[in-house]
Amino acid sequence: MPSRFALQLSTLFFLGVPLVPAQAADVTIKRDEYGTAHVYASEVYGVFYGYGYAIAQDRLYQLEISRLSTQGQVAQALGKDYVNFDIGIRKNYSPASIKEQLAKLPQADKDILEGYAQGINKWLDEIDRNPGALMPKQFIDNGFTPQRWTSFDVAMVFIGSMINRFGDYNSELQNQQLLDGMIAQSGDKNGKALFEKLLSVDNPDAPTTVPKGEWQPSVRNGAYVPAKTKAVAQQSPKPLPLLALNDPTLAWESPKERAFSNIIVLGAKKSKDAKAILLNGPQFGFYQPAYTYSIGLHGAGYDAVGNSPFGYPMVEFGYNKDITWGSTWGAGDNVDIYRLELNPKNPEEYLYQGQYRPFEKRIETVNVKGEKNQQITVYRSVQGAVVEYQPEAGVAYAKRRGWEGEEVATLMSWNKVSKAKNHEQWVDQVQHSAINVNWYYADNKGNIGYALGGRYPVRVQGHDNRLPVSGSGDFEWQGFMPFATNPQVYNPKTGYIANWNNRPAEGFPNPDQWWYSWNTADRVQTLFTRLDSRPAFTPSQAWDLMMEAGFEDPNARFFVPRLVKAAEHSDQATVRDAAAILAGWNYQDLDADADGRYDSAATPIFRTWLKHMLALSLGDVLPKDQVGKFLSTGHFTPGGGTPGSQNIEVGTKVMHQAMIATAAEKAKGFDLFKGKDVDALMLKALQLSIDELSAEQGPDAKSWHTEIAHTIYAPKNFLGIPQAGEKEQMNNRLAMNRGTENNLTVFAMDGVQGFEVVAPGQSGFIAPDGTRSRHFDDQLALYGDLKNKRTWLTEEDIKAHTVEEKTLTY
């Protein structure tokens, strides 16, 4: 394949321009004791050429599987079992749109992606010269070889995972099923009232990241505008099976994930022995190889270190000498579903603005290893990708996304934030990110900041964003809200910023997913309570705070005090004994004696109580097809493992909200408890728990136990596609509700310091003979022991910790 410079010379010759030989340039890669690569180059192309080369050395098989996964090409490598997966992926994005966006980039931005791709290809060339030593064993085991990369491939790893995963959650079809089921069971009035509890638009008591009073909800008054034409009455979509969007063709769009992230940012007045502290715990889930990859970029305007989801050409969680940055999922709603009425005479047409118009369509070929290839038709309406096409029912559903057309601009904003030197420059990048992700900031002067990224639509009045609307043209978006209307704050009065995917600010509407909500009960309280417990924190105290929060049952604080009080005067000694155990519990699920069981009998008592309380509260008010989705406690499986984090489940949040409701609130809406005494119901659930545990483990409450869960590093990627061998799976003994990685930046009095732990390790490389990289799992114990390692930024520090150095010429 001709080199980049050879292609440039050929172009000049063709144009009649005198040929001037291109000068070769060097890239130096220095690796530290944990294998973190620091790339030095004088050009943007060179910086990312070195990045691509380094990550290919460590993660080539993982990269290749990610490339295939995000483009719907898995079946060509792994066989027919992945055909439906590939079809689902291809329905949901437009390659032509991405390529058009790439073509419009300025050359300096193209160099980021092209350099990264050619760096990967440079390592492929080296493999070709010595496959017996350098070809990752997984390719040999699965009978295919890695392909050469392009700029499009690099962009799609980011777009297909970050944007098409965290940016594309939507459950409007499931919501409609839920509403229809509740109306059928409880009648129109009560069914709708219960729906409002399960998927409330606004809970004013939900905790917020921006302190109340420091952002004005009124700035979003323009989010709904009168329709330009008289809107028709919204038709209830024809019922589909519950979770229709979770069939095998759309398996990548899970309606429920144990993921997301938390963060604390401490400003000057909240930091001790430091000017500012940022501690991030991105919760992507746990994978082998590690989901994130550590990197340092130095030159051509970059001088930053940190880590990023593998394959992203950026430092997503990191710092430079002036600022540090991080992120969590923001959950703002900028995706809608439109119901399209098909032409009975031609189902490839749909009704729009009074007449039938043809779908845009493209024919794609799904290559299948060892089988006949399959051709599919991919449809689009004026709203966007058609994600459900049911010609036999005369209906289709299209998805409109606020970020569509801005995918590459979003990638570039995430790349360039590492070059920012102050808050103004940081904000300039945040406003160009079109997806619903929270951004965080701290600097070397002690300033801190937060902003919710994303483009949010201006909807027509009468559009219930929780439900599908007619695609006939009456509910089209009327533009986008300006970035200034996104929740944001700079140097809040509290002196800190904390988030665990909770509500950004008062007045900002709830997400539309049935499985996610912002209510009074929120796990972020585990952070708020600790942050409010002392005036300031040292860096080590901030780290300990986050680690401690990772072991707390986030549900317990909202129920245990009331349950203990209710049990004080019980005439049942067993009830009082169980309540006494709960009263002495610190809500931590630990195994200090390493016997494989959680230390406190309160763990099985509370978990069993919550299970029974949910059944008593919701079991007879929700339709049988949906009720099970709301009765889960969300706890890690005893003796098993967890691929991600633990949240307070929606059913639990709704139950808590009903328990604290005032008489006036109950009168206005739906009383979940139908007038029953809540404390008596809590005691009934406790008695049921005592009976169950006694039957299982004997009558001695103090001896009741729950087997611990483990943190599982699974060999499948974020889309469920195998990215490692089954024997490569590993675990940490005790499950923790914390980041996939944790990174800490400290602006100390004498400069910036960085710390991180990225388990299992930097490299996933296994040689053809089965030999694993020495960095394959060298951070596994570090993570399990709640420790971290230093990261390095200055040239002096990097030099002092370099154990391997390589220079490339391009």
Summary of the structure (lengths in Angstrom):
residues: 810
radius of gyration: 27.1
end to end distance: 13.6
largest distance: 98.7
contacts: 2841
relative contact order: 0.16
helix: 37%
strand: 21%
